[in-house]
Amino acid sequence: MNEIASEKSDVIILGGGLVGLTLAIALDRNGISSVVIDPANPDAVVAPGFDGRVSAVASASWRMLEAIGVGRHLEGQGCPIREIRVSDGLKPGILDFRPEEEEGPLGIMFENRLLREALRAASLEAKNIRLRMPNRAVDVVRDASGVTATLDNGEVVKGALLIAAEGRRSPTREAAGLNVARWDYHHVAIISAFEHEVPHDNVAYEIFYPAGPFALLPMLPGNRSALVWTVSAKDAPGMLKLSDRGFWAEAEKQMGGFLGKLTPVAPRQSYPLNFHHAAHITDERLVLVGDAAHGIHPIAGQGLNLGFRDVAALAEVLTEGVRIGLDCGDAQLLARYERWRGLDTFMVATATDTLTRLFGIPGDAASAVRRFGLGMVQRIPPLKRSFMAEARGESGALPKLLQGMPI
């Protein structure tokens, strides 16, 4: 797998993060070969120690990870989310999403480090994946005949399709001239993790304040949770300068003390929140996936799952195309992928943006309207089920992998 080779692979994937490696593994399971190029040192990204970064893997996404052989590397390492409670501040009127026992959890919380470890292990086992990490593509040429990438070590790799999975600041997207709608929320997300006196009982909490959502996400063991605290950009520097004692005292106030005394178990980190959505996610022999195509507010924890939906759809489109004799860069296949993903990503992005703005309106009147809306959803079973389906990643036309089925 690691020997330098000049033969052509079916696809070249730029970006070996969670989305890029998942795609390579999904393609490998269907006999499609890939070269994955990423400048990050793989030993560094799976280094021991918890940095506070976590992801909620929706139940549909988990079915895909199981179907492509990644799930077995993660068994028992994630915390099932069996309930989500949503509230407008600490005021009465909670929207409670709790599926029936036989339906299984809404999702599973994992440390990002564990996801990276599992994906790397599965990719090293794969027959059709060549990892070029740490390496960088210094020159990429796309034309009607295919894609040629020259790496910083002098190696030249060829493929039928270039897949950009480089994240929000994708240089490939910019170089292709694909237009992007973007704006800044003027918010900063502060992330960390903590232990607490009262067990979380596998419940995730989304507490909305005018400055932004305050999310508590259950982890293993049962007295540990992750924190995603959205604050206004002007307040973020002061929040980050607080001592641990001062910061966690404020956090305890934000949650009304219902988890008891808090003790930090990870450093505080922060990142600015913004929105972007590519007008087109394909070009000649080019496809965008994950954050290269769309970046949304973390208000509903759907960012990574949206990327996994890209993976499942693209893997299905390419696999079915190859089976009828098309190469992976065929314009018909790329058009099908764009049609399939374009509307879904736009709808999810619009919904999260609308929620962010709706809950950001200050004042008692706005709060009363929001609590009335939460109460209506709580009391109308079909509406509540549709929200739960979205949380599970089960809305829309689901690719086979998200249903746990082989392609």
DRENDO-1510 file (C-alpha; in Angstrom, 1 decimal, always signed):
<recs>
REC; n; res; u; v; w
REC; 1; MET; +0.0; +0.0; +0.0 .
REC; 2; ASN; +2.8; +2.4; +0.9 .
REC; 3; GLU; +5.1; +1.8; -2.1 .
REC; 4; ILE; +5.4; +4.6; -4.6 .
REC; 5; ALA; +3.5; +3.7; -7.8 .
REC; 6; SER; +2.8; +5.4; -11.0 .
REC; 7; GLU; -0.3; +3.5; -12.1 .
REC; 8; LYS; -3.6; +5.3; -12.3 .
REC; 9; SER; -6.1; +5.2; -9.5 .
REC; 10; ASP; -9.8; +5.7; -10.1 .
REC; 11; VAL; -10.0; +8.8; -7.9 .
REC; 12; ILE; -7.6; +11.2; -6.1 .
REC; 13; ILE; -8.9; +12.5; -2.8 .
REC; 14; LEU; -7.4; +15.7; -1.4 .
REC; 15; GLY; -7.9; +15.7; +2.3 .
REC; 16; GLY; -7.5; +12.7; +4.7 .
REC; 17; GLY; -9.8; +13.9; +7.5 .
REC; 18; LEU; -12.9; +12.3; +8.7 .
REC; 19; VAL; -14.9; +12.8; +5.5 .
REC; 20; GLY; -12.0; +12.1; +3.0 .
REC; 21; LEU; -10.9; +8.8; +4.7 .
REC; 22; THR; -14.6; +7.6; +5.1 .
REC; 23; LEU; -15.1; +8.2; +1.4 .
REC; 24; ALA; -11.9; +6.3; +0.4 .
REC; 25; ILE; -13.0; +3.3; +2.6 .
REC; 26; ALA; -16.6; +3.3; +1.2 .
REC; 27; LEU; -15.2; +3.3; -2.4 .
REC; 28; ASP; -12.6; +0.6; -1.5 .
REC; 29; ARG; -15.5; -1.7; -0.4 .
REC; 30; ASN; -16.8; -1.4; -3.9 .
REC; 31; GLY; -13.6; -2.0; -5.7 .
REC; 32; ILE; -12.8; +1.7; -6.5 .
REC; 33; SER; -9.2; +2.7; -5.9 .
REC; 34; SER; -8.0; +6.0; -4.5 .
REC; 35; VAL; -5.0; +8.0; -3.5 .
REC; 36; VAL; -5.5; +10.1; -0.4 .
REC; 37; ILE; -3.3; +13.1; -0.1 .
REC; 38; ASP; -3.1; +15.2; +3.1 .
REC; 39; PRO; -0.3; +17.4; +4.6 .
REC; 40; ALA; -1.1; +16.4; +8.2 .
REC; 41; ASN; +1.2; +14.0; +10.0 .
REC; 42; PRO; -1.0; +10.9; +10.7 .
REC; 43; ASP; +0.9; +10.2; +13.9 .
REC; 44; ALA; +0.0; +13.7; +15.3 .
REC; 45; VAL; -3.7; +13.5; +14.5 .
REC; 46; VAL; -4.1; +10.2; +16.4 .
REC; 47; ALA; -1.8; +11.1; +19.3 .
REC; 48; PRO; -3.0; +9.9; +22.7 .
REC; 49; GLY; -4.8; +12.5; +24.9 .
REC; 50; PHE; -8.3; +14.1; +24.8 .
REC; 51; ASP; -8.4; +17.6; +23.3 .
REC; 52; GLY; -12.1; +18.1; +23.9 .
REC; 53; ARG; -13.1; +17.7; +20.2 .
REC; 54; VAL; -16.1; +15.4; +19.8 .
REC; 55; SER; -18.7; +14.6; +17.1 .
REC; 56; ALA; -22.2; +13.4; +17.2 .
REC; 57; VAL; -22.5; +10.6; +14.7 .
REC; 58; ALA; -26.2; +10.3; +13.7 .
REC; 59; SER; -27.8; +6.8; +13.7 .
REC; 60; ALA; -27.9; +6.8; +9.8 .
REC; 61; SER; -24.2; +7.7; +9.7 .
REC; 62; TRP; -23.4; +5.0; +12.2 .
REC; 63; ARG; -25.1; +2.4; +9.9 .
REC; 64; MET; -22.8; +3.5; +7.1 .
REC; 65; LEU; -19.7; +3.2; +9.3 .
REC; 66; GLU; -20.8; -0.3; +10.2 .
REC; 67; ALA; -21.5; -1.2; +6.6 .
REC; 68; ILE; -18.0; -0.2; +5.4 .
REC; 69; GLY; -16.2; -1.9; +8.2 .
REC; 70; VAL; -15.3; +1.1; +10.3 .
REC; 71; GLY; -17.8; +0.4; +13.1 .
REC; 72; ARG; -16.0; -2.6; +14.4 .
REC; 73; HIS; -13.0; -0.4; +15.3 .
REC; 74; LEU; -15.3; +1.9; +17.3 .
REC; 75; GLU; -17.5; -0.6; +19.2 .
REC; 76; GLY; -18.0; +0.3; +22.8 .
REC; 77; GLN; -16.0; +3.6; +22.5 .
REC; 78; GLY; -18.9; +6.0; +21.9 .
REC; 79; CYS; -21.8; +7.2; +24.2 .
REC; 80; PRO; -25.3; +6.6; +22.8 .
REC; 81; ILE; -27.6; +9.6; +22.8 .
REC; 82; ARG; -30.9; +8.3; +24.0 .
REC; 83; GLU; -32.6; +11.7; +24.5 .
REC; 84; ILE; -32.2; +15.3; +23.4 .
REC; 85; ARG; -33.8; +18.1; +25.5 .
REC; 86; VAL; -34.2; +21.5; +23.9 .
REC; 87; SER; -35.1; +24.7; +25.9 .
REC; 88; ASP; -35.2; +28.4; +25.5 .
REC; 89; GLY; -32.8; +29.4; +28.3 .
REC; 90; LEU; -33.8; +27.8; +31.6 .
REC; 91; LYS; -37.4; +28.8; +31.2 .
REC; 92; PRO; -40.3; +26.3; +31.4 .
REC; 93; GLY; -41.2; +24.5; +28.2 .
REC; 94; ILE; -38.8; +21.7; +27.1 .
REC; 95; LEU; -38.9; +20.0; +23.8 .
REC; 96; ASP; -37.9; +16.4; +24.5 .
REC; 97; PHE; -36.8; +14.0; +21.8 .
REC; 98; ARG; -36.9; +10.5; +23.1 .
REC; 99; PRO; -37.2; +7.6; +20.7 .
REC; 100; GLU; -38.8; +4.3; +21.6 .
REC; 101; GLU; -36.3; +1.7; +23.0 .
REC; 102; GLU; -36.6; -0.5; +19.9 .
REC; 103; GLU; -35.7; +2.4; +17.6 .
REC; 104; GLY; -32.2; +2.7; +19.1 .
REC; 105; PRO; -30.3; +5.8; +20.0 .
REC; 106; LEU; -30.5; +9.1; +18.1 .
REC; 107; GLY; -26.8; +9.0; +17.6 .
REC; 108; ILE; -23.5; +8.3; +19.2 .
REC; 109; MET; -21.0; +10.7; +20.7 .
REC; 110; PHE; -17.3; +10.0; +19.9 .
REC; 111; GLU; -14.0; +11.7; +20.6 .
REC; 112; ASN; -12.7; +12.9; +17.2 .
REC; 113; ARG; -9.4; +11.3; +18.0 .
REC; 114; LEU; -11.1; +7.9; +18.2 .
REC; 115; LEU; -12.9; +8.4; +14.9 .
REC; 116; ARG; -9.5; +9.3; +13.3 .
REC; 117; GLU; -7.9; +6.2; +14.8 .
REC; 118; ALA; -10.6; +3.9; +13.5 .
REC; 119; LEU; -10.6; +5.4; +10.0 .
REC; 120; ARG; -6.8; +5.2; +9.8 .
REC; 121; ALA; -6.9; +1.5; +10.9 .
REC; 122; ALA; -9.6; +0.7; +8.3 .
REC; 123; SER; -7.8; +2.6; +5.5 .
REC; 124; LEU; -4.5; +0.7; +6.3 .
REC; 125; GLU; -6.4; -2.6; +5.9 .
REC; 126; ALA; -7.9; -1.6; +2.6 .
REC; 127; LYS; -6.5; -3.0; -0.7 .
REC; 128; ASN; -7.5; -0.1; -2.9 .
REC; 129; ILE; -6.3; +2.9; -0.9 .
REC; 130; ARG; -2.8; +4.5; -1.1 .
REC; 131; LEU; -2.2; +7.0; +1.6 .
REC; 132; ARG; +0.1; +9.9; +0.9 .
REC; 133; MET; +0.4; +11.5; +4.3 .
REC; 134; PRO; +2.1; +13.8; +5.1 .
REC; 135; ASN; +2.2; +15.1; +1.5 .
REC; 136; ARG; +0.8; +18.0; -0.5 .
REC; 137; ALA; -0.3; +18.3; -4.1 .
REC; 138; VAL; +1.8; +21.1; -5.5 .
REC; 139; ASP; +0.3; +21.0; -9.0 .
REC; 140; VAL; -3.0; +19.6; -10.2 .
REC; 141; VAL; -4.2; +19.5; -13.8 .
REC; 142; ARG; -7.8; +18.5; -14.8 .
REC; 143; ASP; -8.8; +18.1; -18.4 .
REC; 144; ALA; -11.1; +15.9; -20.5 .
REC; 145; SER; -8.7; +12.9; -20.3 .
REC; 146; GLY; -8.3; +12.8; -16.5 .
REC; 147; VAL; -6.6; +14.3; -13.5 .
REC; 148; THR; -2.8; +14.5; -12.8 .
REC; 149; ALA; -1.4; +15.6; -9.5 .
REC; 150; THR; +2.2; +16.2; -8.7 .
REC; 151; LEU; +3.2; +15.8; -5.0 .
REC; 152; ASP; +5.8; +17.7; -3.0 .
REC; 153; ASN; +8.0; +14.6; -3.0 .
REC; 154; GLY; +8.0; +14.5; -6.8 .
REC; 155; GLU; +5.6; +11.7; -7.2 .
REC; 156; VAL; +3.0; +12.0; -9.9 .
REC; 157; VAL; -0.5; +10.4; -9.4 .
REC; 158; LYS; -3.2; +10.1; -12.0 .
REC; 159; GLY; -6.9; +9.5; -11.7 .
REC; 160; ALA; -10.3; +9.9; -13.4 .
REC; 161; LEU; -11.7; +12.2; -10.7 .
REC; 162; LEU; -10.5; +14.7; -8.2 .
REC; 163; ILE; -12.4; +14.9; -4.9 .
REC; 164; ALA; -11.8; +17.9; -2.7 .
REC; 165; ALA; -12.3; +17.0; +1.0 .
REC; 166; GLU; -10.0; +19.7; +2.3 .
REC; 167; GLY; -12.4; +21.5; +4.7 .
REC; 168; ARG; -13.8; +25.0; +4.8 .
REC; 169; ARG; -10.9; +26.8; +3.3 .
REC; 170; SER; -10.6; +24.4; +0.3 .
REC; 171; PRO; -7.9; +25.7; -2.0 .
REC; 172; THR; -9.1; +23.4; -4.7 .
REC; 173; ARG; -12.6; +25.0; -4.6 .
REC; 174; GLU; -11.1; +28.5; -4.8 .
REC; 175; ALA; -8.8; +27.5; -7.7 .
REC; 176; ALA; -11.7; +26.1; -9.6 .
REC; 177; GLY; -13.6; +29.4; -9.3 .
REC; 178; LEU; -16.7; +27.9; -7.7 .
REC; 179; ASN; -18.8; +30.6; -6.2 .
REC; 180; VAL; -19.6; +30.4; -2.5 .
REC; 181; ALA; -22.2; +32.2; -0.5 .
REC; 182; ARG; -20.8; +33.1; +2.9 .
REC; 183; TRP; -21.4; +35.2; +6.0 .
REC; 184; ASP; -20.1; +35.5; +9.5 .
REC; 185; TYR; -22.3; +35.0; +12.5 .
REC; 186; HIS; -20.0; +37.1; +14.8 .
REC; 187; HIS; -20.1; +34.2; +17.2 .
REC; 188; VAL; -17.4; +32.1; +18.7 .
REC; 189; ALA; -17.8; +28.5; +19.8 .
REC; 190; ILE; -15.9; +27.5; +23.0 .
REC; 191; ILE; -15.4; +23.8; +23.3 .
REC; 192; SER; -14.2; +21.7; +26.1 .
REC; 193; ALA; -15.2; +18.7; +28.3 .
REC; 194; PHE; -15.9; +18.2; +31.9 .
REC; 195; GLU; -16.8; +15.7; +34.6 .
REC; 196; HIS; -19.9; +16.3; +36.7 .
REC; 197; GLU; -21.5; +15.0; +39.9 .
REC; 198; VAL; -24.9; +14.0; +38.5 .
REC; 199; PRO; -24.9; +11.3; +35.7 .
REC; 200; HIS; -26.0; +12.5; +32.3 .
REC; 201; ASP; -28.2; +9.4; +31.7 .
REC; 202; ASN; -27.3; +9.6; +27.9 .
REC; 203; VAL; -29.2; +12.9; +27.5 .
REC; 204; ALA; -27.9; +15.7; +25.3 .
REC; 205; TYR; -29.0; +19.3; +26.1 .
REC; 206; GLU; -29.4; +22.2; +23.8 .
REC; 207; ILE; -30.1; +25.4; +25.8 .
REC; 208; PHE; -30.7; +28.4; +23.6 .
REC; 209; TYR; -29.6; +31.9; +24.8 .
REC; 210; PRO; -29.7; +35.1; +22.7 .
REC; 211; ALA; -25.9; +35.0; +22.4 .
REC; 212; GLY; -26.1; +31.4; +21.0 .
REC; 213; PRO; -26.7; +27.8; +21.9 .
REC; 214; PHE; -25.2; +26.2; +25.0 .
REC; 215; ALA; -24.9; +22.4; +24.2 .
REC; 216; LEU; -24.0; +19.6; +26.6 .
REC; 217; LEU; -23.2; +16.3; +24.9 .
REC; 218; PRO; -23.0; +13.0; +26.8 .
REC; 219; MET; -19.8; +11.0; +26.8 .
REC; 220; LEU; -18.3; +7.9; +28.3 .
REC; 221; PRO; -18.1; +7.4; +31.2 .
REC; 222; GLY; -21.6; +8.5; +32.4 .
REC; 223; ASN; -20.3; +11.4; +34.5 .
REC; 224; ARG; -18.5; +13.1; +31.6 .
REC; 225; SER; -19.9; +15.5; +29.0 .
REC; 226; ALA; -18.6; +17.7; +26.2 .
REC; 227; LEU; -19.4; +21.4; +26.0 .
REC; 228; VAL; -20.0; +23.6; +23.0 .
REC; 229; TRP; -20.7; +27.1; +24.2 .
REC; 230; THR; -21.5; +29.8; +21.6 .
REC; 231; VAL; -20.8; +33.3; +22.7 .
REC; 232; SER; -20.7; +36.7; +20.9 .
REC; 233; ALA; -17.4; +37.4; +19.2 .
REC; 234; LYS; -16.9; +40.5; +21.4 .
REC; 235; ASP; -17.2; +38.4; +24.6 .
REC; 236; ALA; -15.1; +35.5; +23.6 .
REC; 237; PRO; -11.6; +36.9; +24.5 .
REC; 238; GLY; -12.8; +37.7; +28.1 .
REC; 239; MET; -14.4; +34.2; +28.4 .
REC; 240; LEU; -11.2; +32.5; +27.3 .
REC; 241; LYS; -9.1; +34.5; +29.7 .
REC; 242; LEU; -11.2; +33.4; +32.7 .
REC; 243; SER; -9.5; +31.0; +35.2 .
REC; 244; ASP; -10.8; +27.4; +35.1 .
REC; 245; ARG; -12.6; +28.1; +38.4 .
REC; 246; GLY; -14.3; +31.3; +36.9 .
REC; 247; PHE; -15.2; +29.7; +33.6 .
REC; 248; TRP; -16.7; +26.6; +35.0 .
REC; 249; ALA; -18.6; +28.5; +37.6 .
REC; 250; GLU; -20.2; +30.5; +34.7 .
REC; 251; ALA; -20.9; +27.3; +32.9 .
REC; 252; GLU; -22.7; +25.9; +35.9 .
REC; 253; LYS; -24.9; +29.0; +36.0 .
REC; 254; GLN; -25.8; +28.6; +32.3 .
REC; 255; MET; -27.1; +25.1; +32.9 .
REC; 256; GLY; -28.8; +25.9; +36.2 .
REC; 257; GLY; -26.6; +23.6; +38.2 .
REC; 258; PHE; -28.5; +20.4; +37.2 .
REC; 259; LEU; -25.3; +18.4; +36.7 .
REC; 260; GLY; -23.8; +19.4; +40.0 .
REC; 261; LYS; -20.2; +20.5; +40.5 .
REC; 262; LEU; -18.1; +20.6; +37.2 .
REC; 263; THR; -14.5; +19.6; +36.8 .
REC; 264; PRO; -12.6; +20.2; +33.5 .
REC; 265; VAL; -11.0; +17.3; +31.7 .
REC; 266; ALA; -9.9; +18.9; +28.5 .
REC; 267; PRO; -8.4; +22.3; +27.5 .
REC; 268; ARG; -10.7; +25.1; +26.3 .
REC; 269; GLN; -10.5; +25.8; +22.5 .
REC; 270; SER; -12.4; +28.1; +20.3 .
REC; 271; TYR; -13.2; +28.8; +16.7 .
REC; 272; PRO; -15.2; +31.5; +14.9 .
REC; 273; LEU; -18.6; +30.5; +13.5 .
REC; 274; ASN; -19.5; +31.3; +9.9 .
REC; 275; PHE; -21.6; +29.9; +7.0 .
REC; 276; HIS; -20.7; +29.0; +3.5 .
REC; 277; HIS; -22.4; +27.1; +0.7 .
REC; 278; ALA; -21.0; +26.5; -2.7 .
REC; 279; ALA; -23.3; +27.3; -5.6 .
REC; 280; HIS; -22.0; +24.3; -7.5 .
REC; 281; ILE; -20.3; +21.3; -6.0 .
REC; 282; THR; -18.9; +19.8; -9.2 .
REC; 283; ASP; -16.7; +21.0; -12.1 .
REC; 284; GLU; -14.8; +19.2; -14.9 .
REC; 285; ARG; -13.6; +16.0; -13.2 .
REC; 286; LEU; -14.0; +17.6; -9.8 .
REC; 287; VAL; -16.3; +17.0; -6.8 .
REC; 288; LEU; -16.6; +18.8; -3.5 .
REC; 289; VAL; -17.5; +16.9; -0.3 .
REC; 290; GLY; -17.9; +17.8; +3.3 .
REC; 291; ASP; -16.9; +21.3; +4.5 .
REC; 292; ALA; -15.3; +22.0; +1.1 .
REC; 293; ALA; -18.9; +22.1; -0.2 .
REC; 294; HIS; -20.8; +23.5; +2.8 .
REC; 295; GLY; -20.2; +24.8; +6.3 .
REC; 296; ILE; -23.0; +25.3; +8.7 .
REC; 297; HIS; -23.6; +26.5; +12.3 .
REC; 298; PRO; -23.1; +23.7; +14.8 .
REC; 299; ILE; -26.5; +24.5; +16.3 .
REC; 300; ALA; -27.9; +21.0; +15.6 .
REC; 301; GLY; -24.6; +19.1; +15.4 .
REC; 302; GLN; -25.2; +18.2; +11.7 .
REC; 303; GLY; -21.9; +19.3; +10.1 .
REC; 304; LEU; -20.1; +16.0; +10.1 .
REC; 305; ASN; -23.3; +14.1; +9.3 .
REC; 306; LEU; -23.9; +16.3; +6.3 .
REC; 307; GLY; -20.4; +15.3; +5.1 .
REC; 308; PHE; -21.2; +11.7; +5.7 .
REC; 309; ARG; -24.3; +12.1; +3.6 .
REC; 310; ASP; -22.1; +13.4; +0.8 .
REC; 311; VAL; -19.9; +10.3; +1.1 .
REC; 312; ALA; -22.8; +7.9; +1.0 .
REC; 313; ALA; -24.4; +9.5; -2.1 .
REC; 314; LEU; -21.1; +9.9; -4.0 .
REC; 315; ALA; -20.0; +6.3; -3.3 .
REC; 316; GLU; -23.3; +5.1; -4.6 .
REC; 317; VAL; -23.2; +7.3; -7.7 .
REC; 318; LEU; -19.6; +6.3; -8.6 .
REC; 319; THR; -20.1; +2.6; -7.8 .
REC; 320; GLU; -23.2; +2.3; -10.0 .
REC; 321; GLY; -21.5; +4.3; -12.8 .
REC; 322; VAL; -18.4; +2.1; -12.8 .
REC; 323; ARG; -20.6; -1.0; -13.0 .
REC; 324; ILE; -22.1; +0.1; -16.3 .
REC; 325; GLY; -18.7; +1.0; -17.7 .
REC; 326; LEU; -18.4; +4.7; -17.0 .
REC; 327; ASP; -15.2; +6.2; -15.5 .
REC; 328; CYS; -15.5; +8.0; -12.2 .
REC; 329; GLY; -15.1; +11.5; -13.8 .
REC; 330; ASP; -18.0; +11.1; -16.2 .
REC; 331; ALA; -20.1; +14.2; -16.4 .
REC; 332; GLN; -23.3; +12.2; -16.1 .
REC; 333; LEU; -22.3; +10.9; -12.7 .
REC; 334; LEU; -21.2; +14.3; -11.4 .
REC; 335; ALA; -24.5; +15.8; -12.5 .
REC; 336; ARG; -26.4; +13.1; -10.7 .
REC; 337; TYR; -24.4; +13.7; -7.5 .
REC; 338; GLU; -25.0; +17.4; -7.7 .
REC; 339; ARG; -28.7; +17.0; -8.1 .
REC; 340; TRP; -28.9; +14.5; -5.2 .
REC; 341; ARG; -26.9; +16.5; -2.8 .
REC; 342; GLY; -27.6; +20.1; -3.8 .
REC; 343; LEU; -31.1; +20.4; -2.4 .
REC; 344; ASP; -30.5; +18.4; +0.8 .
REC; 345; THR; -27.4; +20.4; +1.8 .
REC; 346; PHE; -29.2; +23.7; +1.0 .
REC; 347; MET; -32.3; +22.7; +3.1 .
REC; 348; VAL; -30.2; +21.7; +6.1 .
REC; 349; ALA; -28.0; +24.8; +5.8 .
REC; 350; THR; -31.1; +27.0; +5.6 .
REC; 351; ALA; -32.8; +25.3; +8.6 .
REC; 352; THR; -29.7; +25.7; +10.8 .
REC; 353; ASP; -29.2; +29.3; +9.8 .
REC; 354; THR; -32.9; +30.1; +10.5 .
REC; 355; LEU; -32.7; +28.4; +13.9 .
REC; 356; THR; -29.6; +30.4; +14.7 .
REC; 357; ARG; -31.3; +33.7; +13.9 .
REC; 358; LEU; -34.6; +32.8; +15.5 .
REC; 359; PHE; -33.1; +31.9; +18.8 .
REC; 360; GLY; -30.8; +34.9; +18.7 .
REC; 361; ILE; -33.7; +37.4; +18.9 .
REC; 362; PRO; -33.6; +39.0; +22.4 .
REC; 363; GLY; -36.6; +39.9; +24.6 .
REC; 364; ASP; -39.4; +38.3; +26.5 .
REC; 365; ALA; -41.9; +38.5; +23.6 .
REC; 366; ALA; -39.5; +36.6; +21.2 .
REC; 367; SER; -38.8; +34.1; +24.0 .
REC; 368; ALA; -42.6; +33.5; +24.5 .
REC; 369; VAL; -43.1; +32.9; +20.8 .
REC; 370; ARG; -40.2; +30.4; +20.8 .
REC; 371; ARG; -41.5; +28.5; +23.8 .
REC; 372; PHE; -44.9; +28.4; +22.2 .
REC; 373; GLY; -43.3; +26.8; +19.1 .
REC; 374; LEU; -41.4; +24.3; +21.1 .
REC; 375; GLY; -44.6; +23.3; +22.9 .
REC; 376; MET; -46.4; +22.9; +19.6 .
REC; 377; VAL; -43.7; +20.5; +18.3 .
REC; 378; GLN; -43.8; +18.6; +21.6 .
REC; 379; ARG; -47.6; +18.1; +21.3 .
REC; 380; ILE; -47.8; +17.2; +17.6 .
REC; 381; PRO; -46.4; +13.7; +17.1 .
REC; 382; PRO; -45.9; +13.8; +13.3 .
REC; 383; LEU; -44.0; +17.1; +13.5 .
REC; 384; LYS; -41.9; +15.7; +16.4 .
REC; 385; ARG; -41.1; +12.6; +14.4 .
REC; 386; SER; -39.9; +14.6; +11.5 .
REC; 387; PHE; -37.5; +16.5; +13.7 .
REC; 388; MET; -36.2; +13.2; +15.2 .
REC; 389; ALA; -35.8; +11.8; +11.7 .
REC; 390; GLU; -33.6; +14.9; +10.8 .
REC; 391; ALA; -31.6; +14.4; +14.0 .
REC; 392; ARG; -31.0; +10.7; +13.0 .
REC; 393; GLY; -29.9; +11.7; +9.5 .
REC; 394; GLU; -32.9; +9.8; +8.0 .
REC; 395; SER; -34.7; +12.5; +6.1 .
REC; 396; GLY; -34.8; +12.8; +2.3 .
REC; 397; ALA; -33.8; +10.3; -0.3 .
REC; 398; LEU; -31.3; +8.1; +1.7 .
REC; 399; PRO; -28.4; +6.5; +0.0 .
REC; 400; LYS; -28.1; +2.7; +0.6 .
REC; 401; LEU; -25.1; +3.0; +2.9 .
REC; 402; LEU; -27.1; +5.3; +5.3 .
REC; 403; GLN; -29.7; +2.5; +5.4 .
REC; 404; GLY; -27.0; +0.0; +6.4 .
REC; 405; MET; -27.3; -1.7; +3.0 .
REC; 406; PRO; -24.4; -2.6; +0.6 .
REC; 407; ILE; -24.3; -0.7; -2.7 .
</recs>
